[in-house]
Amino acid sequence: MGDRMTTITAADVKKLRDMTGAGMMDCKTALTETSGDIEAAVDWLRKKGLSKAAKKSGRIAADGLIGIVAKGREGAVVEVNSETDFVARNEQFQTIVRDIASLAPAAKGDLKALLAATYPGSKNSVEVQLQEAVATIGENMTLRRTSAIAVKEGVVADYVHSRVADGLGKIGVLVALESAGDEPTLFEIGRQLAMHVAAASPLALDIASVPADVIEREKAILAEKNQGKKPEMLEKIVAGGIKAFAKENCLLEQQYIHDTTKTVAQAVKEAESRAGAPIKVAGYIRYALGEGIDKKEEDFGEEVRKLASGG
């Protein structure tokens, strides 16, 4: 039983509704029963059969830009946050994000290395350049994260959704394909897959890549929903549930958005004849602006200020 003294806000109820599609009163009850813990409330609703599998958190208020760069066999992505969308549309800010993204492949996903890198056309580090830009633009900004991906043979393709300028937008995706096939064809296939990743937001490449604790959580929810069933029947239900989870959340198992009669794995297999060689999806990166910042909308500016001041 949750702590009845916990204050449940309308914003929390809305967030839970966006994540689960459950009714308002059910969401309120779930939050009360779990003392306002959103993740626990999602599980509570699912155990009661009041929610489908949890979607990723709904819209998170965050401003800034995702910057992305793909060069042949390597690519990298960065997220630079600002306090307002007005600054995100500022050309000077966009130049900064693009310049930082150009340095990101060499940093290979190491945020500290990227902050310490020499900013293009300057003696400053990226970190110092950002601090100086705050004075001229008049708003705090922070380089929040970076990731990189590379293949020894093949291509890394990119796609930017909600694009505001070349290589800049609200969602950035990189897809790495290992293949000895024709590179322009591979890039075209990779770009199509990157569009799929942007739209379908997979949790992992395949079921083997899903973290063990996520699988265990799914199994526990399935078992609780089917209490009282015979062990052999329960085993089949859980196995079927995990299979359904993979179809919804694992890239290679998902229905391909460009042809829903196929899975992504089938579409890639069929594309091999065009590329002239076998193709392996080696990995992908998907950045959505503000992802993982669990803040109320009005608090995001404060979050950026804290990060910028090292708080």
C-alpha positions in Angstrom: 0.0 0.0 0.0 1.4 3.4 -0.9 1.8 6.4 1.4 -1.5 8.2 1.3 0.3 11.5 2.2 2.2 11.5 -1.2 1.0 14.5 -3.3 0.0 13.3 -6.7 0.2 16.1 -9.3 -1.9 16.4 -12.4 1.4 16.5 -14.4 2.3 13.1 -13.0 -1.1 11.6 -13.9 -0.8 13.0 -17.4 2.7 11.6 -17.8 1.5 8.2 -16.7 -1.5 8.3 -19.0 0.8 9.3 -22.0 3.1 6.3 -21.1 0.4 3.7 -20.6 -2.8 4.8 -22.2 -4.7 3.9 -19.0 -7.6 5.9 -17.6 -7.2 9.0 -15.5 -8.6 7.5 -12.3 -6.6 4.3 -12.8 -3.4 6.4 -13.2 -4.2 8.4 -10.0 -4.9 5.2 -8.0 -1.6 3.6 -9.4 0.4 6.6 -8.3 -1.2 6.7 -4.9 -0.6 3.0 -4.4 3.1 3.4 -5.4 3.8 6.7 -3.5 4.1 8.6 -6.7 6.8 6.4 -8.3 6.1 6.5 -12.0 8.0 3.3 -12.9 6.4 1.4 -10.1 3.0 2.8 -11.2 3.5 1.5 -14.8 4.1 -2.0 -13.4 1.1 -1.7 -11.1 -1.2 -0.8 -14.0 0.2 -3.7 -16.1 -0.2 -6.2 -13.3 -3.8 -5.2 -13.1 -4.2 -5.5 -16.8 -5.0 -1.8 -17.1 -2.1 -0.9 -19.4 -0.4 -2.2 -22.5 3.4 -2.6 -22.4 4.9 0.6 -21.2 5.8 3.1 -24.0 8.9 5.2 -23.5 8.1 8.3 -21.5 5.9 10.7 -23.3 6.9 14.2 -24.4 9.7 15.6 -22.2 10.2 19.3 -22.2 13.7 19.9 -23.5 15.2 22.5 -25.8 18.4 22.4 -27.8 19.4 20.2 -30.7 20.7 16.8 -31.6 23.8 17.0 -33.9 24.8 14.1 -36.0 27.6 13.3 -38.4 28.2 10.1 -40.5 31.4 9.8 -42.5 31.8 6.5 -44.4 32.4 3.8 -41.8 31.9 5.9 -38.7 29.4 8.2 -37.2 28.6 10.1 -34.0 25.8 12.0 -32.3 25.7 14.7 -29.7 23.0 16.4 -27.6 23.4 20.1 -26.7 20.7 21.6 -24.5 19.6 25.2 -24.3 17.0 26.8 -22.0 14.6 27.8 -24.8 13.6 26.8 -28.3 14.3 30.4 -29.3 18.0 29.8 -28.8 17.8 26.4 -30.5 16.7 28.2 -33.6 19.6 30.7 -33.3 22.2 30.3 -36.1 25.1 30.8 -33.8 23.8 28.0 -31.5 23.3 25.7 -34.5 26.9 26.4 -35.7 28.2 25.4 -32.2 26.2 22.1 -32.2 27.4 21.3 -35.8 31.1 22.1 -34.9 30.9 19.9 -31.7 29.3 17.1 -33.8 32.2 17.3 -36.2 34.6 16.5 -33.4 32.5 13.7 -31.9 33.7 10.7 -34.1 37.2 11.2 -32.8 35.9 11.3 -29.2 34.4 7.8 -29.7 31.5 8.4 -27.3 33.7 9.8 -24.5 32.0 12.9 -23.2 35.0 14.1 -21.2 37.2 13.7 -24.2 34.8 15.7 -26.4 34.5 18.5 -23.8 38.4 18.7 -23.7 38.8 18.6 -27.5 40.0 21.8 -29.2 37.1 23.7 -30.7 37.4 24.3 -34.5 39.1 27.6 -35.4 39.9 28.3 -31.7 42.5 27.6 -29.0 39.6 27.0 -26.6 38.4 23.6 -25.5 34.7 22.7 -26.4 33.9 23.3 -22.7 35.4 26.8 -22.6 33.8 27.7 -26.0 30.4 26.7 -24.7 31.0 28.9 -21.6 32.0 31.9 -23.8 29.0 31.3 -26.0 26.7 31.7 -23.0 27.9 35.3 -22.6 27.2 36.2 -26.2 24.0 34.3 -26.7 22.7 35.1 -23.2 21.5 31.7 -22.2 23.0 28.7 -20.6 23.7 25.6 -22.7 25.3 22.3 -22.1 26.8 19.4 -24.0 24.8 16.6 -22.3 25.9 13.4 -24.0 27.6 11.8 -27.0 27.8 8.4 -28.6 29.7 6.9 -31.6 29.5 3.8 -33.8 31.8 2.4 -36.5 32.3 -0.7 -38.7 35.5 -2.1 -40.3 33.7 -2.8 -43.5 30.4 -1.4 -44.7 28.7 2.0 -43.8 27.2 4.1 -41.1 24.1 5.8 -42.3 22.3 8.7 -40.6 18.9 10.2 -40.4 17.6 13.4 -38.6 13.9 13.8 -37.8 12.3 17.2 -37.1 15.3 18.6 -39.0 16.1 22.3 -38.6 19.3 22.4 -40.6 21.8 19.9 -42.1 22.7 17.3 -39.5 20.6 19.1 -36.8 17.2 18.2 -35.4 15.1 16.8 -32.5 15.8 13.1 -33.2 19.1 11.7 -34.6 19.7 8.1 -35.6 22.8 6.2 -36.8 22.6 2.7 -38.2 25.8 0.6 -38.8 25.8 -2.0 -41.5 28.6 -4.5 -41.9 28.9 -5.7 -45.5 31.3 -5.9 -48.4 28.4 -4.7 -50.7 28.1 -1.6 -52.8 28.5 1.3 -50.5 26.0 3.8 -52.0 23.3 1.0 -52.0 24.2 0.1 -48.4 23.9 3.8 -47.4 20.5 4.0 -48.9 19.4 0.8 -47.1 20.9 2.2 -43.9 19.1 5.5 -44.3 15.8 3.6 -44.6 16.5 1.6 -41.5 17.5 4.8 -39.6 14.1 6.3 -40.5 12.5 3.1 -39.1 14.5 3.5 -35.9 13.4 7.1 -35.5 9.7 6.1 -35.9 9.6 2.8 -34.0 12.1 3.6 -31.2 13.3 0.1 -30.6 14.6 -0.8 -27.1 17.4 -3.1 -28.5 18.8 -4.7 -31.6 17.5 -8.2 -30.8 16.2 -10.1 -27.7 19.8 -11.1 -26.7 20.7 -7.4 -26.4 17.8 -6.6 -24.1 19.1 -6.1 -20.5 18.5 -9.1 -18.3 16.6 -7.1 -15.7 14.1 -5.9 -18.3 13.4 -9.4 -19.4 13.0 -10.5 -15.8 10.6 -7.6 -15.2 8.5 -8.7 -18.2 8.4 -12.3 -17.0 7.4 -11.2 -13.5 4.5 -9.1 -14.8 3.3 -12.0 -17.1 3.5 -14.5 -14.2 1.5 -12.2 -11.9 -1.2 -11.5 -14.5 -1.6 -15.3 -15.0 -1.5 -16.5 -11.4 -3.2 -19.8 -10.8 -2.4 -21.3 -14.2 -0.7 -24.7 -14.3 3.2 -24.4 -14.4 3.4 -25.8 -18.0 0.7 -23.5 -19.2 2.3 -20.5 -17.4 5.6 -21.4 -19.1 4.0 -21.2 -22.5 2.2 -17.9 -21.7 5.5 -16.3 -20.5 7.4 -17.6 -23.5 4.7 -16.2 -25.8 4.7 -12.9 -23.9 8.5 -12.5 -24.3 8.1 -13.3 -28.1 5.5 -10.5 -28.4 7.7 -8.2 -26.4 10.6 -8.8 -28.9 8.3 -8.1 -31.9 7.4 -4.7 -30.3 10.7 -3.7 -28.9 13.6 -5.4 -30.8 14.7 -3.7 -34.1 15.2 -6.9 -36.1 11.9 -8.4 -35.0 9.8 -5.2 -35.5 7.4 -4.8 -38.4 9.4 -2.7 -41.0 7.7 0.7 -41.4 8.4 0.8 -45.1 6.7 -2.6 -45.7 4.7 -3.9 -42.8 4.4 -7.4 -44.4 8.0 -8.0 -43.4 10.1 -7.8 -40.3 13.2 -5.6 -40.3 15.4 -8.7 -40.4 13.5 -10.0 -43.5 13.8 -6.6 -45.2 17.5 -6.5 -44.7 17.9 -10.1 -46.0 16.0 -9.1 -49.2 18.1 -6.0 -49.6 21.3 -8.2 -49.9 20.6 -8.9 -53.5 20.7 -5.1 -54.3 23.9 -4.6 -52.3 25.5 -7.7 -53.8 26.7 -9.1 -50.5 25.4 -10.3 -47.1 24.4 -7.5 -44.7 24.6 -7.5 -40.9 23.0 -4.8 -38.8 25.9 -4.2 -36.5 24.1 -1.7 -34.3 22.3 1.6 -34.0 22.1 4.8 -31.9 18.9 6.8 -31.4 19.0 10.1 -29.6 15.8 12.0 -28.9 16.1 15.5 -27.5 15.6 15.5 -23.7 15.3 11.7 -23.4 15.9 10.6 -19.8 15.6 14.0 -18.3 12.9 13.2 -15.8 11.9 16.8 -15.0 8.7 18.7 -14.9 8.4 21.0 -18.0 9.0 24.1 -16.0 12.1 22.7 -14.4 14.1 22.0 -17.5 15.8 25.4 -17.7 16.9 24.9 -14.1 18.3 21.5 -15.1 20.4 23.1 -17.8 21.6 25.8 -15.5 22.7 23.2 -12.9 24.6 21.2 -15.6 26.2 24.4 -17.0 27.4 25.5 -13.6 28.7 22.0 -12.7 25.9 21.6 -10.1 
